Amino acid sequence: MKKILFIGLLFITKFGFAQQAPSDAQVKYALQFFAQNLKKHDVKNIASVLDETFHIAEYRDRDLTNVLPQLINPVVLDSVYFDSITKRNNKIYAKLTAVPKSGPNMVSWVRMNNFLAFERIGHFEKLMGRVDPVSQELQPVKLLTKTEIKRSSGMIFIEMEIAGSNRKYNFLFDSGAGATTLSESLATNLGLKSSQQAIDIKTAGNGGKFKTIDTLNLNIGEVKIRGKQVVVANLSNLQKVTGHQMDGIIGFDLLKDYQVALNLDDNQMSIFNFGYFENLPKNIVPIYLTNNIPKIDVNLKIKGIDYKTRLLFDTGAGGSIYGNYFLNAFTNGLVDKIKNKNTSASMDLSGNITKSEMGTIDNISIAGLGLQNPTVAVDLPTEQPAYGFDRHGLMGMSLIGKFNFVFNYNLNYIDISPNKTFTVPLVPLYVLGIGFEKNGSKFIVRNADEKGLAYKAGLRSGDELISINNVTPENLDQITQQLRVLAKNKIGVEVNRKQQKLKFELSKISI
């Protein structure tokens, strides 16, 4: 009983401490402890004071056990001390001066949280020849470049340059990709050699085994991204689904080094350094990184009951909410509670097709911003997967596209704000039971489900779309825009089937 009581008192003490900023004496002690261990090359004690989000450049999670000793052990220090301690935005900053046995002093900055755990240590970045990211946080933000966003099927595409080529290439902006990807066909055309052995990489979809190009130089406007390892994959299937030229996929490699702002109202992407914005963000959403992909906490309302859960924030997914086995269990049988149930299919980077149960729920709330009647697809595999405890699925561009947002992986947050489409009602287009694929200049009906409204209206897989709602589409986005009219009115569709023109009418969809 005494042991239980002791543990309870310890918890109360720690919890109480977490609610207030640490004293100056506590801050100085924590810094002194770190300085002593850095000088002694005590990797174990240094690792013990690192926050769970701590990373060095692109290295985080289990990689740190190898990276830390390689950085700390070769540098013989005569002394280490701190000064210029300051508190800002609920963080603690201090300037670190490391005096080596020989050579010039090394000056950098560290950042701690109110638990006195180190979130970033610029000293390690400088040992790797990088710019100290913590020192940048204390300066006003600088705009590095601005580039145009192109949209197709709701997805975000940006133009990039590849060193050695004078052309610009279209890359999908995918926050759910742990690594940047280059299409196999483009790599072949440019004569880029990939590794002989495929390695296991977490990237778009569920990941898989891919060959890589170990060093590639890329440019986005004025920003030069040098020496990055990229995945090589066949993107032809995804290109057909998105209806846009896809030369590659931009993932974590871009996001980790900069603040990246996407304004979908103006279709502009801006890249900043790690400085601070004069106007503080209002809708901060903390992000949790695993395998270099971000998860956020959201609230789902299902049949009047609130469920707080964690979803992958995935700009590379075209749907609304995609739930896994664990979300179904967490919500006590979501697959039986969704409204307007139907079946759906989705494809990942490896070309794997997954069928799911699809329907709508009451509401999803992100940082207090609520959207009514979001669509949820639930995958229930025959065998329970070994992953998923840290997240219950993903959130795609059907929802994300209603916000403008800023990624800051250095401080582990996304700042979101409603854009001009936020108040436009979500339309459950999945009840149509069809998809469209761009084949050259043609748009072809795919996967017409016999239970879907489109099939019942007369449309079939293989039909070539001529016009929709009296509009001849030029891209997949225009098709989607016209289908959303079904929230208010019925629309006409004209197709070409075996050299015969046919007309059908799609009925208004009840929301």
KESEFI-66735 format. One record per residue (C-alpha): x, y, z. Coordinates in steps of 0.001 Angstrom, whole numbers. Example, Ala and Ser with C-alpha at 12.3 -4.5 7.8 and 13.67 -1.06 7.14 Angstrom:
BEGIN
<r east="12300" north="-4500" up="7800"/>
<r east="13670" north="-1060" up="7140"/>
% end
This chain:
BEGIN
<r east="0" north="0" up="0"/>
<r east="2852" north="2369" up="802"/>
<r east="4385" north="1681" up="-2620"/>
<r east="1119" north="2524" up="-4367"/>
<r east="792" north="5714" up="-2358"/>
<r east="4377" north="6711" up="-3161"/>
<r east="3818" north="6248" up="-6894"/>
<r east="626" north="8267" up="-6695"/>
<r east="2387" north="11143" up="-4927"/>
<r east="5204" north="11055" up="-7485"/>
<r east="2686" north="11345" up="-10317"/>
<r east="968" north="14294" up="-8658"/>
<r east="4309" north="16032" up="-8182"/>
<r east="5326" north="15563" up="-11812"/>
<r east="1896" north="16552" up="-13078"/>
<r east="1916" north="19666" up="-10945"/>
<r east="5369" north="20586" up="-12222"/>
<r east="4180" north="20244" up="-15815"/>
<r east="1555" north="22911" up="-15286"/>
<r east="4029" north="25720" up="-14601"/>
<r east="7217" north="27035" up="-16144"/>
<r east="10395" north="25808" up="-14438"/>
<r east="12362" north="28189" up="-12245"/>
<r east="15616" north="29786" up="-13384"/>
<r east="17529" north="27550" up="-10991"/>
<r east="15971" north="24431" up="-12485"/>
<r east="16792" north="25608" up="-16011"/>
<r east="20425" north="26308" up="-15105"/>
<r east="20783" north="22915" up="-13435"/>
<r east="19440" north="21109" up="-16504"/>
<r east="21817" north="23013" up="-18780"/>
<r east="24771" north="22359" up="-16473"/>
<r east="23947" north="18644" up="-16391"/>
<r east="23899" north="18522" up="-20183"/>
<r east="27156" north="20519" up="-20469"/>
<r east="28986" north="18141" up="-18129"/>
<r east="27853" north="15073" up="-20035"/>
<r east="28692" north="16613" up="-23399"/>
<r east="32216" north="17292" up="-22182"/>
<r east="32531" north="13729" up="-20766"/>
<r east="31091" north="12165" up="-23964"/>
<r east="28406" north="10514" up="-21832"/>
<r east="26015" north="9470" up="-24600"/>
<r east="23709" north="7559" up="-22251"/>
<r east="22946" north="10553" up="-20011"/>
<r east="22684" north="12903" up="-22968"/>
<r east="20113" north="10612" up="-24573"/>
<r east="18184" north="10459" up="-21289"/>
<r east="17364" north="14203" up="-21366"/>
<r east="16183" north="14312" up="-24985"/>
<r east="12513" north="14893" up="-25728"/>
<r east="10653" north="12185" up="-27663"/>
<r east="10449" north="14527" up="-30669"/>
<r east="14208" north="15197" up="-30673"/>
<r east="16032" north="14865" up="-33978"/>
<r east="19303" north="15808" up="-35642"/>
<r east="18750" north="16926" up="-39232"/>
<r east="16840" north="14020" up="-40810"/>
<r east="17856" north="11551" up="-38100"/>
<r east="15285" north="10677" up="-35457"/>
<r east="13812" north="7710" up="-33579"/>
<r east="16126" north="4664" up="-33543"/>
<r east="18677" north="6300" up="-35871"/>
<r east="19861" north="8484" up="-32984"/>
<r east="21534" north="5562" up="-31215"/>
<r east="24036" north="5453" up="-34075"/>
<r east="24238" north="9146" up="-34887"/>
<r east="24821" north="10550" up="-31370"/>
<r east="28058" north="8626" up="-30602"/>
<r east="29481" north="9478" up="-34033"/>
<r east="28950" north="13191" up="-33363"/>
<r east="29926" north="13368" up="-29692"/>
<r east="32917" north="11046" up="-29368"/>
<r east="35380" north="12588" up="-31893"/>
<r east="35111" north="16131" up="-30482"/>
<r east="37398" north="16670" up="-27469"/>
<r east="36118" north="19652" up="-25464"/>
<r east="37950" north="21709" up="-22872"/>
<r east="34753" north="23313" up="-21508"/>
<r east="31064" north="23871" up="-22242"/>
<r east="28965" north="26736" up="-20910"/>
<r east="25629" north="28472" up="-21511"/>
<r east="24453" north="32089" up="-21493"/>
<r east="21699" north="34289" up="-23021"/>
<r east="18953" north="32118" up="-21555"/>
<r east="15553" north="33306" up="-22782"/>
<r east="11925" north="32091" up="-22757"/>
<r east="9633" north="32487" up="-25756"/>
<r east="6391" north="30803" up="-26880"/>
<r east="6478" north="28399" up="-23937"/>
<r east="9989" north="27274" up="-24919"/>
<r east="13381" north="27818" up="-23293"/>
<r east="16379" north="28865" up="-25407"/>
<r east="20025" north="29077" up="-24390"/>
<r east="23253" north="29864" up="-26235"/>
<r east="25811" north="27066" up="-25980"/>
<r east="29536" north="27704" up="-26310"/>
<r east="31725" north="24626" up="-26704"/>
<r east="35482" north="25252" up="-26288"/>
<r east="37525" north="22494" up="-27960"/>
<r east="41074" north="21476" up="-26970"/>
<r east="42188" north="22985" up="-30260"/>
<r east="40478" north="25173" up="-32829"/>
<r east="37885" north="27949" up="-32583"/>
<r east="34943" north="28009" up="-30183"/>
<r east="31705" north="26476" up="-31442"/>
<r east="28641" north="28631" up="-30706"/>
<r east="25110" north="27353" up="-31168"/>
<r east="21680" north="27319" up="-29502"/>
<r east="19532" north="24736" up="-27741"/>
<r east="15780" north="24598" up="-27191"/>
<r east="14010" north="22954" up="-24243"/>
<r east="10384" north="22513" up="-23226"/>
<r east="8866" north="23095" up="-19794"/>
<r east="9730" north="19534" up="-18783"/>
<r east="13381" north="20597" up="-19296"/>
<r east="13754" north="18024" up="-22054"/>
<r east="15917" north="19070" up="-25021"/>
<r east="13886" north="19374" up="-28227"/>
<r east="16701" north="20558" up="-30548"/>
<r east="20459" north="21047" up="-30138"/>
<r east="22053" north="23210" up="-32797"/>
<r east="25568" north="22082" up="-31794"/>
<r east="24974" north="18688" up="-33386"/>
<r east="23643" north="20239" up="-36585"/>
<r east="26767" north="22400" up="-36885"/>
<r east="29004" north="19352" up="-36364"/>
<r east="27291" north="17898" up="-39451"/>
<r east="28027" north="21059" up="-41445"/>
<r east="24399" north="22267" up="-41260"/>
<r east="22978" north="25645" up="-40291"/>
<r east="21893" north="25840" up="-36640"/>
<r east="18061" north="25687" up="-36906"/>
<r east="17483" north="26835" up="-33309"/>
<r east="19283" north="30145" up="-33805"/>
<r east="17043" north="30837" up="-36804"/>
<r east="13939" north="30520" up="-34603"/>
<r east="14997" north="33588" up="-32641"/>
<r east="15113" north="35778" up="-35765"/>
<r east="12212" north="37128" up="-37873"/>
<r east="11141" north="34703" up="-40579"/>
<r east="12623" north="35072" up="-44066"/>
<r east="10823" north="34183" up="-47287"/>
<r east="13131" north="31989" up="-49365"/>
<r east="10956" north="31371" up="-52410"/>
<r east="7380" north="31312" up="-53673"/>
<r east="6025" north="29001" up="-56337"/>
<r east="2720" north="28217" up="-58013"/>
<r east="523" north="25313" up="-56916"/>
<r east="-1303" north="23300" up="-59560"/>
<r east="-4318" north="21192" up="-58565"/>
<r east="-5657" north="17972" up="-60030"/>
<r east="-8164" north="15609" up="-58381"/>
<r east="-7808" north="17870" up="-55354"/>
<r east="-4098" north="17038" up="-55086"/>
<r east="-1253" north="19549" up="-54903"/>
<r east="1485" north="19638" up="-57556"/>
<r east="4544" north="21884" up="-57685"/>
<r east="7233" north="22340" up="-60324"/>
<r east="10806" north="21341" up="-59474"/>
<r east="14111" north="21356" up="-61302"/>
<r east="16589" north="18480" up="-61289"/>
<r east="20282" north="19309" up="-61516"/>
<r east="21660" north="18447" up="-64944"/>
<r east="18372" north="19095" up="-66727"/>
<r east="16995" north="22415" up="-67970"/>
<r east="13340" north="21318" up="-67714"/>
<r east="10815" north="21677" up="-64913"/>
<r east="9081" north="18597" up="-63531"/>
<r east="5789" north="18051" up="-61740"/>
<r east="5982" north="16655" up="-58207"/>
<r east="3058" north="15682" up="-56002"/>
<r east="3245" north="17419" up="-52603"/>
<r east="2715" north="14545" up="-50164"/>
<r east="3001" north="15107" up="-46412"/>
<r east="2248" north="11405" up="-45940"/>
<r east="5424" north="10348" up="-47761"/>
<r east="8411" north="9652" up="-45537"/>
<r east="10782" north="10088" up="-48489"/>
<r east="10931" north="11950" up="-51776"/>
<r east="10232" north="9778" up="-54848"/>
<r east="11283" north="9981" up="-58490"/>
<r east="9428" north="8153" up="-61248"/>
<r east="11219" north="5198" up="-62824"/>
<r east="10648" north="6508" up="-66328"/>
<r east="12151" north="9922" up="-65544"/>
<r east="15156" north="8388" up="-63783"/>
<r east="15776" north="6255" up="-66880"/>
<r east="15386" north="9202" up="-69274"/>
<r east="17860" north="11279" up="-67247"/>
<r east="20328" north="8405" up="-66998"/>
<r east="20252" north="8396" up="-63200"/>
<r east="21595" north="5208" up="-61660"/>
<r east="19715" north="3660" up="-58760"/>
<r east="20930" north="1227" up="-56116"/>
<r east="21025" north="-2441" up="-57109"/>
<r east="19240" north="-3666" up="-53993"/>
<r east="15736" north="-2592" up="-52977"/>
<r east="15339" north="-1455" up="-49371"/>
<r east="12293" north="-1164" up="-47126"/>
<r east="11090" north="2452" up="-47056"/>
<r east="7975" north="4015" up="-45527"/>
<r east="6622" north="6362" up="-48163"/>
<r east="3238" north="7022" up="-49810"/>
<r east="613" north="4403" up="-48940"/>
<r east="1943" north="1528" up="-46833"/>
<r east="5433" north="1812" up="-48292"/>
<r east="7368" north="-1244" up="-49427"/>
<r east="10712" north="-2205" up="-50952"/>
<r east="12135" north="331" up="-53396"/>
<r east="15411" north="1086" up="-55109"/>
<r east="16946" north="4480" up="-54382"/>
<r east="19139" north="7163" up="-55891"/>
<r east="21548" north="8049" up="-53110"/>
<r east="22253" north="11683" up="-53984"/>
<r east="20085" north="13958" up="-56100"/>
<r east="20100" north="17747" up="-56331"/>
<r east="16712" north="19466" up="-56653"/>
<r east="15574" north="23090" up="-56931"/>
<r east="12245" north="24629" up="-55962"/>
<r east="12430" north="28201" up="-57135"/>
<r east="15339" north="29760" up="-55262"/>
<r east="15596" north="26908" up="-52741"/>
<r east="18294" north="24369" up="-53531"/>
<r east="17928" north="20909" up="-51980"/>
<r east="21252" north="19113" up="-52203"/>
<r east="22405" north="15520" up="-51888"/>
<r east="19059" north="13912" up="-51044"/>
<r east="18344" north="10222" up="-51197"/>
<r east="15212" north="9601" up="-53266"/>
<r east="13051" north="6545" up="-53844"/>
<r east="12601" north="5265" up="-57399"/>
<r east="9113" north="3927" up="-58142"/>
<r east="6630" north="3356" up="-60939"/>
<r east="4175" north="6270" up="-60686"/>
<r east="2197" north="5556" up="-63859"/>
<r east="-862" north="4163" up="-62051"/>
<r east="-1044" north="7108" up="-59665"/>
<r east="-636" north="9475" up="-62599"/>
<r east="-3725" north="8018" up="-64267"/>
<r east="-5773" north="8381" up="-61073"/>
<r east="-4715" north="11978" up="-60397"/>
<r east="-4963" north="12963" up="-64062"/>
<r east="-1767" north="14996" up="-63882"/>
<r east="1801" north="14447" up="-65028"/>
<r east="3626" north="12953" up="-62029"/>
<r east="7415" north="13024" up="-62271"/>
<r east="7937" north="12557" up="-58574"/>
<r east="6622" north="12963" up="-55039"/>
<r east="7883" north="15510" up="-52535"/>
<r east="7871" north="14159" up="-48998"/>
<r east="9534" north="14703" up="-45649"/>
<r east="12861" north="15757" up="-47211"/>
<r east="11442" north="19172" up="-48082"/>
<r east="9288" north="19711" up="-45015"/>
<r east="11931" north="18976" up="-42378"/>
<r east="14333" north="21745" up="-43409"/>
<r east="11916" north="24651" up="-43860"/>
<r east="8604" north="26174" up="-42908"/>
<r east="6302" north="25457" up="-45834"/>
<r east="3091" north="27468" up="-46262"/>
<r east="373" north="26418" up="-48706"/>
<r east="-2267" north="28984" up="-49585"/>
<r east="-4939" north="27129" up="-51551"/>
<r east="-6962" north="30318" up="-52014"/>
<r east="-4169" north="31828" up="-54120"/>
<r east="-2609" north="28494" up="-55197"/>
<r east="779" north="29585" up="-53881"/>
<r east="3394" north="27684" up="-51896"/>
<r east="5855" north="29763" up="-49868"/>
<r east="9034" north="28380" up="-48300"/>
<r east="10515" north="30111" up="-45243"/>
<r east="13424" north="29489" up="-42914"/>
<r east="12810" north="28628" up="-39249"/>
<r east="12310" north="32236" up="-38114"/>
<r east="9257" north="33454" up="-36218"/>
<r east="6208" north="35105" up="-37766"/>
<r east="5198" north="38515" up="-36403"/>
<r east="1535" north="37459" up="-36418"/>
<r east="1370" north="34442" up="-34151"/>
<r east="-534" north="31416" up="-35525"/>
<r east="-4059" north="30993" up="-34161"/>
<r east="-4856" north="27366" up="-34938"/>
<r east="-1795" north="25395" up="-33915"/>
<r east="-2131" north="21639" up="-34388"/>
<r east="681" north="19619" up="-32723"/>
<r east="2139" north="16917" up="-34958"/>
<r east="3570" north="13569" up="-33929"/>
<r east="6181" north="12097" up="-36263"/>
<r east="6774" north="8375" up="-36829"/>
<r east="8814" north="7184" up="-39805"/>
<r east="8897" north="10859" up="-40843"/>
<r east="5150" north="11122" up="-41401"/>
<r east="2918" north="13486" up="-39371"/>
<r east="-99" north="12542" up="-37261"/>
<r east="-2522" north="14960" up="-35620"/>
<r east="-5257" north="14663" up="-33009"/>
<r east="-8814" north="15143" up="-34238"/>
<r east="-12275" north="14647" up="-32796"/>
<r east="-14810" north="12475" up="-34626"/>
<r east="-18512" north="12667" up="-33804"/>
<r east="-20295" north="9425" up="-34631"/>
<r east="-23986" north="9029" up="-33851"/>
<r east="-23717" north="11867" up="-31314"/>
<r east="-20692" north="10431" up="-29458"/>
<r east="-17261" north="12122" up="-29512"/>
<r east="-14126" north="10098" up="-30170"/>
<r east="-10713" north="11762" up="-29879"/>
<r east="-8338" north="9953" up="-32190"/>
<r east="-5092" north="10380" up="-34119"/>
<r east="-4904" north="10450" up="-37921"/>
<r east="-2112" north="10794" up="-40461"/>
<r east="-2186" north="14271" up="-42081"/>
<r east="-1785" north="13151" up="-45690"/>
<r east="-1841" north="15650" up="-48567"/>
<r east="-1018" north="12743" up="-50879"/>
<r east="-4373" north="11060" up="-50253"/>
<r east="-7374" north="12142" up="-52268"/>
<r east="-10143" north="11001" up="-49944"/>
<r east="-11627" north="12331" up="-46735"/>
<r east="-10988" north="9963" up="-43795"/>
<r east="-9522" north="6505" up="-44217"/>
<r east="-9904" north="4407" up="-41061"/>
<r east="-8102" north="1179" up="-40224"/>
<r east="-8833" north="-1867" up="-38071"/>
<r east="-7954" north="33" up="-34899"/>
<r east="-10323" north="2948" up="-35579"/>
<r east="-13145" north="467" up="-36043"/>
<r east="-12309" north="-1157" up="-32688"/>
<r east="-11780" north="2197" up="-30930"/>
<r east="-15224" north="3428" up="-31984"/>
<r east="-16909" north="147" up="-31054"/>
<r east="-17741" north="-852" up="-34609"/>
<r east="-17513" north="2219" up="-36859"/>
<r east="-18199" north="121" up="-39941"/>
<r east="-21697" north="-598" up="-38596"/>
<r east="-22368" north="3028" up="-37573"/>
<r east="-21552" north="4941" up="-40755"/>
<r east="-24446" north="6347" up="-42787"/>
<r east="-25066" north="5947" up="-46529"/>
<r east="-22843" north="2857" up="-46631"/>
<r east="-21190" north="1754" up="-49871"/>
<r east="-17961" north="80" up="-51021"/>
<r east="-14838" north="1832" up="-52312"/>
<r east="-11364" north="1080" up="-53635"/>
<r east="-8060" north="2931" up="-53212"/>
<r east="-4515" north="2474" up="-54537"/>
<r east="-1126" north="3103" up="-52885"/>
<r east="2321" north="3800" up="-54354"/>
<r east="3004" north="92" up="-54841"/>
<r east="-156" north="-226" up="-56963"/>
<r east="-1990" north="-2241" up="-54308"/>
<r east="-5799" north="-1947" up="-54483"/>
<r east="-7656" north="-1958" up="-51166"/>
<r east="-11433" north="-2287" up="-50881"/>
<r east="-13213" north="-618" up="-47984"/>
<r east="-16617" north="58" up="-46503"/>
<r east="-17503" north="3732" up="-46999"/>
<r east="-20039" north="6057" up="-45419"/>
<r east="-20473" north="9361" up="-43576"/>
<r east="-20277" north="10391" up="-39911"/>
<r east="-21639" north="13430" up="-38076"/>
<r east="-18567" north="15651" up="-37810"/>
<r east="-14788" north="15944" up="-37686"/>
<r east="-13179" north="18721" up="-35636"/>
<r east="-9562" north="19865" up="-36140"/>
<r east="-8228" north="22475" up="-33706"/>
<r east="-11848" north="23342" up="-32911"/>
<r east="-12767" north="23812" up="-36581"/>
<r east="-15625" north="21454" up="-37451"/>
<r east="-16730" north="19989" up="-40787"/>
<r east="-20112" north="18298" up="-41131"/>
<r east="-20823" north="14941" up="-42794"/>
<r east="-17256" north="13882" up="-43667"/>
<r east="-16818" north="10641" up="-45589"/>
<r east="-15057" north="7706" up="-43915"/>
<r east="-13672" north="4602" up="-45623"/>
<r east="-12983" north="1714" up="-43234"/>
<r east="-10593" north="-1101" up="-44135"/>
<r east="-11195" north="-4361" up="-42257"/>
<r east="-8516" north="-6866" up="-43324"/>
<r east="-9019" north="-10574" up="-42706"/>
<r east="-5933" north="-10527" up="-40467"/>
<r east="-5208" north="-7865" up="-37851"/>
<r east="-2245" north="-5737" up="-39051"/>
<r east="799" north="-5255" up="-36842"/>
<r east="697" north="-1447" up="-37170"/>
<r east="-1817" north="1196" up="-36225"/>
<r east="-1648" north="1609" up="-32464"/>
<r east="-104" north="5059" up="-32913"/>
<r east="-2743" north="6152" up="-35415"/>
<r east="-6218" north="5121" up="-36519"/>
<r east="-5965" north="5999" up="-40209"/>
<r east="-5447" north="9090" up="-42311"/>
<r east="-7087" north="12327" up="-43381"/>
<r east="-6852" north="13272" up="-47068"/>
<r east="-7291" north="16261" up="-49331"/>
<r east="-11091" north="16212" up="-49375"/>
<r east="-10792" north="17627" up="-45844"/>
<r east="-7277" north="19098" up="-45818"/>
<r east="-8119" north="21027" up="-48993"/>
<r east="-10552" north="23186" up="-47013"/>
<r east="-7647" north="24804" up="-45134"/>
<r east="-4584" north="26907" up="-45768"/>
<r east="-1721" north="25604" up="-43663"/>
<r east="1902" north="26031" up="-42597"/>
<r east="4154" north="23057" up="-41819"/>
<r east="6805" north="23516" up="-39113"/>
<r east="8448" north="20165" up="-38402"/>
<r east="11167" north="21880" up="-36376"/>
<r east="8636" north="22947" up="-33717"/>
<r east="6348" north="20009" up="-34500"/>
<r east="3148" north="21767" up="-35490"/>
<r east="898" north="22597" up="-38413"/>
<r east="-890" north="25950" up="-38397"/>
<r east="-4258" north="25701" up="-40165"/>
<r east="-6841" north="28297" up="-41134"/>
<r east="-10086" north="27900" up="-43120"/>
<r east="-9859" north="28837" up="-46790"/>
<r east="-12700" north="30033" up="-49002"/>
<r east="-13986" north="26484" up="-49607"/>
<r east="-14395" north="25755" up="-45894"/>
<r east="-18120" north="26559" up="-45823"/>
<r east="-18901" north="24608" up="-49008"/>
<r east="-20826" north="21481" up="-47910"/>
<r east="-19086" north="18119" up="-48212"/>
<r east="-20832" north="16033" up="-50879"/>
<r east="-20629" north="12210" up="-50538"/>
<r east="-19718" north="11608" up="-54185"/>
<r east="-18745" north="8022" up="-53350"/>
<r east="-22454" north="7077" up="-53509"/>
<r east="-22133" north="7434" up="-57290"/>
<r east="-19916" north="4340" up="-57195"/>
<r east="-17580" north="5374" up="-60056"/>
<r east="-14118" north="6752" up="-60642"/>
<r east="-12530" north="8572" up="-63565"/>
<r east="-9139" north="7925" up="-65133"/>
<r east="-7354" north="10188" up="-67566"/>
<r east="-6093" north="8286" up="-70610"/>
<r east="-4319" north="10724" up="-72905"/>
<r east="-6893" north="13451" up="-73527"/>
<r east="-9826" north="11169" up="-72670"/>
<r east="-11607" north="10664" up="-69341"/>
<r east="-12728" north="7086" up="-68816"/>
<r east="-15266" north="5774" up="-66275"/>
<r east="-13656" north="3168" up="-64001"/>
<r east="-14874" north="756" up="-61311"/>
<r east="-18601" north="1317" up="-61852"/>
<r east="-20221" north="-331" up="-58831"/>
<r east="-23559" north="-2031" up="-59511"/>
<r east="-24854" north="-625" up="-56205"/>
<r east="-23801" north="2942" up="-57080"/>
<r east="-26152" north="5672" up="-58270"/>
<r east="-24165" north="6153" up="-61487"/>
<r east="-24529" north="2499" up="-62489"/>
<r east="-28238" north="2642" up="-61745"/>
<r east="-28458" north="5751" up="-63936"/>
<r east="-26863" north="3796" up="-66811"/>
<r east="-23104" north="4561" up="-66693"/>
<r east="-20660" north="1653" up="-67149"/>
<r east="-16927" north="1059" up="-66751"/>
<r east="-15114" north="1964" up="-69964"/>
<r east="-17485" north="4784" up="-70939"/>
<r east="-15657" north="7796" up="-72354"/>
<r east="-16947" north="11032" up="-70828"/>
<r east="-17904" north="13654" up="-73428"/>
<r east="-19587" north="16254" up="-71212"/>
<r east="-20921" north="16632" up="-67693"/>
<r east="-23539" north="19208" up="-66782"/>
<r east="-23016" north="20676" up="-70301"/>
<r east="-19288" north="21180" up="-69576"/>
<r east="-16551" north="19505" up="-71628"/>
<r east="-13900" north="18801" up="-68954"/>
<r east="-10229" north="19591" up="-69426"/>
<r east="-9066" north="17962" up="-66195"/>
<r east="-10311" north="15723" up="-63388"/>
<r east="-10891" north="18688" up="-61072"/>
<r east="-13543" north="20063" up="-63448"/>
<r east="-15349" north="16715" up="-63351"/>
<r east="-15348" north="16775" up="-59547"/>
<r east="-16580" north="20378" up="-59467"/>
<r east="-19541" north="19519" up="-61689"/>
<r east="-20374" north="16401" up="-59669"/>
<r east="-20603" north="18558" up="-56538"/>
<r east="-23538" north="20343" up="-58166"/>
<r east="-25460" north="17168" up="-57290"/>
<r east="-25772" north="18548" up="-53774"/>
<r east="-28306" north="21023" up="-55203"/>
<r east="-29531" north="19761" up="-58579"/>
<r east="-29559" north="16790" up="-60916"/>
<r east="-27095" north="16919" up="-63829"/>
<r east="-26778" north="15425" up="-67298"/>
<r east="-23889" north="13258" up="-68483"/>
<r east="-22973" north="12406" up="-72087"/>
<r east="-20618" north="9511" up="-72861"/>
<r east="-19214" north="7618" up="-75804"/>
<r east="-19754" north="3848" up="-75564"/>
<r east="-18506" north="1688" up="-78433"/>
<r east="-18730" north="4585" up="-80904"/>
<r east="-22268" north="5444" up="-79750"/>
<r east="-23149" north="8664" up="-77921"/>
<r east="-25428" north="8153" up="-74919"/>
<r east="-27011" north="10586" up="-72467"/>
<r east="-27843" north="9883" up="-68797"/>
<r east="-29129" north="11849" up="-65825"/>
<r east="-27618" north="11719" up="-62347"/>
<r east="-30097" north="12444" up="-59539"/>
<r east="-29525" north="14966" up="-56756"/>
<r east="-27576" north="13523" up="-53804"/>
<r east="-29131" north="13949" up="-50357"/>
<r east="-26643" north="15294" up="-47770"/>
% end
